[in-house]
Amino acid sequence: MFYENRKDAGQRLVSLLEEYRDEENAIVLGLPRGGVVLALEVALALNLPLDVWVTRKIGAPMNPELAIGSVDSDGNMLLDENTAKLYEISDRYIREEVEAQKEEIKRRYKRYRGTEEAPDIKNKTVLVVDDGIATGYTMLAALKSIKNNEASKIVCAVPVASPRVISRLEALADEVRVLSTPSYFGAVGEFYRNFSQVTDDEVIEYLQRARKADEGESSGV
């Protein structure tokens, strides 16, 4: 299954989440940056509020796109120790990357939300949306930290995911909703005809659009 762009993927993802339409205590969380584009479509279609949950990949020193782990919103690290050993990645490099990514998480929250704090999700049904899952480290870190922040129910929703990570997702989320799990999986971008970079300014614009829609709904406009 291929998608024209992230907006197309988000619109298709709605079909897996219809039961959460208008749910009073539910929220859609997009993983920045790309996941926010899909999350906006889900939030608008289901009449739910939208926010962000920031986690950051730890890339290998020789290939930043190769995830060897991730850092969550609470600063906790999830590490692929086998890959780190295979590529002889030093503990010092990992420590420095963790600190750098923790600062980046704070920067992004400040930019997107006006505060360095993550949204309050305690006792809420949380729909966690991204544009796809390859190694899974970013989503796994998100699910783990959302669980630690006492969400009442966690639904992981993506248009495409590697079948190798589904069982790990299911161990952390109450539900995993995926449109496609192709047996061959190289990179998420391979399943999009347009997978252009999403900017911070675009993320802020999407959050503002969702907020205006939510305010209009609340006021009966």
Backbone hydrogen bonds, N-H to C=O, Kabsch-Sander energy under -0.5 kcal/mol:
donor,donor_aa,acceptor,acceptor_aa,energy
3,Y,191,F,-2.3
9,A,5,N,-2.0
10,G,6,R,-2.6
11,Q,7,K,-2.3
12,R,8,D,-2.0
13,L,9,A,-1.9
14,V,10,G,-1.1
15,S,12,R,-1.0
16,L,13,L,-1.8
17,L,14,V,-2.1
20,Y,17,L,-2.3
21,R,18,E,-2.0
22,D,46,L,-2.9
23,E,20,Y,-2.0
26,A,23,E,-1.4
27,I,125,T,-2.3
28,V,49,P,-2.7
29,L,27,I,-0.5
29,L,127,L,-2.9
30,G,28,V,-0.5
30,G,51,D,-2.5
31,L,129,V,-2.1
35,G,31,L,-1.7
36,V,33,R,-1.7
37,V,33,R,-0.5
37,V,34,G,-1.1
38,L,34,G,-0.9
39,A,35,G,-2.4
40,L,36,V,-2.1
41,E,37,V,-1.2
42,V,38,L,-2.1
43,A,39,A,-2.9
44,L,40,L,-2.7
45,A,41,E,-2.1
46,L,42,V,-2.2
47,N,43,A,-0.7
47,N,44,L,-0.5
48,L,43,A,-2.4
51,D,28,V,-2.2
53,W,30,G,-1.9
55,T,53,W,-0.6
56,R,71,V,-2.5
58,I,69,G,-2.9
59,G,57,K,-0.7
60,A,63,N,-1.1
60,A,66,L,-2.0
63,N,60,A,-0.6
66,L,63,N,-2.2
67,A,65,E,-0.8
68,I,58,I,-3.0
69,G,58,I,-0.9
70,S,78,L,-2.5
71,V,56,R,-2.6
72,D,76,N,-2.4
75,G,72,D,-2.0
78,L,70,S,-2.8
80,D,68,I,-3.7
81,E,79,L,-1.3
84,A,80,D,-2.3
85,K,81,E,-2.3
86,L,82,N,-2.4
87,Y,83,T,-2.2
88,E,85,K,-1.1
89,I,84,A,-2.9
94,I,90,S,-1.9
95,R,91,D,-2.6
96,E,92,R,-2.6
97,E,93,Y,-2.5
98,V,94,I,-2.6
99,E,95,R,-2.2
100,A,96,E,-2.3
101,Q,97,E,-2.7
102,K,98,V,-2.2
103,E,99,E,-1.8
104,E,100,A,-1.8
105,I,101,Q,-2.4
106,K,102,K,-1.9
107,R,103,E,-2.4
108,R,104,E,-2.6
109,Y,105,I,-2.4
110,K,106,K,-2.4
111,R,107,R,-2.4
112,Y,108,R,-3.2
113,R,109,Y,-3.3
114,G,109,Y,-0.7
114,G,110,K,-1.2
115,T,109,Y,-0.9
121,I,119,P,-0.6
123,N,150,E,-3.2
124,K,121,I,-2.1
125,T,25,N,-2.2
126,V,124,K,-0.6
126,V,153,K,-3.2
127,L,27,I,-2.8
127,L,125,T,-0.5
128,V,126,V,-0.7
128,V,155,V,-3.1
129,V,29,L,-2.9
129,V,127,L,-0.6
130,D,157,A,-1.1
133,I,160,V,-1.8
140,L,136,G,-3.1
141,A,137,Y,-2.2
142,A,138,T,-1.8
143,L,139,M,-3.0
144,K,140,L,-2.3
145,S,141,A,-2.3
146,I,142,A,-2.7
147,K,143,L,-2.3
148,N,144,K,-2.1
149,N,145,S,-1.3
150,E,147,K,-1.7
151,A,146,I,-1.4
152,S,124,K,-1.3
153,K,124,K,-1.5
155,V,126,V,-3.2
156,C,154,I,-0.5
156,C,175,E,-2.8
157,A,128,V,-3.1
157,A,155,V,-0.6
158,V,177,R,-2.2
161,A,180,S,-2.0
162,S,133,I,-2.1
165,V,162,S,-1.8
166,I,163,P,-0.6
169,L,165,V,-2.1
170,E,166,I,-2.6
171,A,167,S,-1.0
172,L,168,R,-0.5
172,L,169,L,-1.4
173,A,169,L,-2.6
174,D,154,I,-1.6
175,E,154,I,-1.7
177,R,156,C,-3.5
178,V,176,V,-0.6
179,L,158,V,-1.3
180,S,159,P,-0.9
185,F,183,S,-0.6
190,E,187,A,-1.4
191,F,188,V,-2.1
192,Y,189,G,-1.5
193,R,3,Y,-2.9
194,N,4,E,-1.2
203,V,199,T,-1.9
204,I,200,D,-2.4
205,E,201,D,-2.2
206,Y,202,E,-2.5
207,L,203,V,-2.2
208,Q,204,I,-2.2
209,R,205,E,-2.3
210,A,206,Y,-2.2
211,R,207,L,-2.1
212,K,208,Q,-2.5
213,A,209,R,-2.2
214,D,210,A,-2.4
215,E,211,R,-2.5
216,G,212,K,-2.4
217,E,213,A,-2.1
218,S,214,D,-2.3
219,S,215,E,-1.8
220,G,217,E,-0.8
221,V,216,G,-2.5
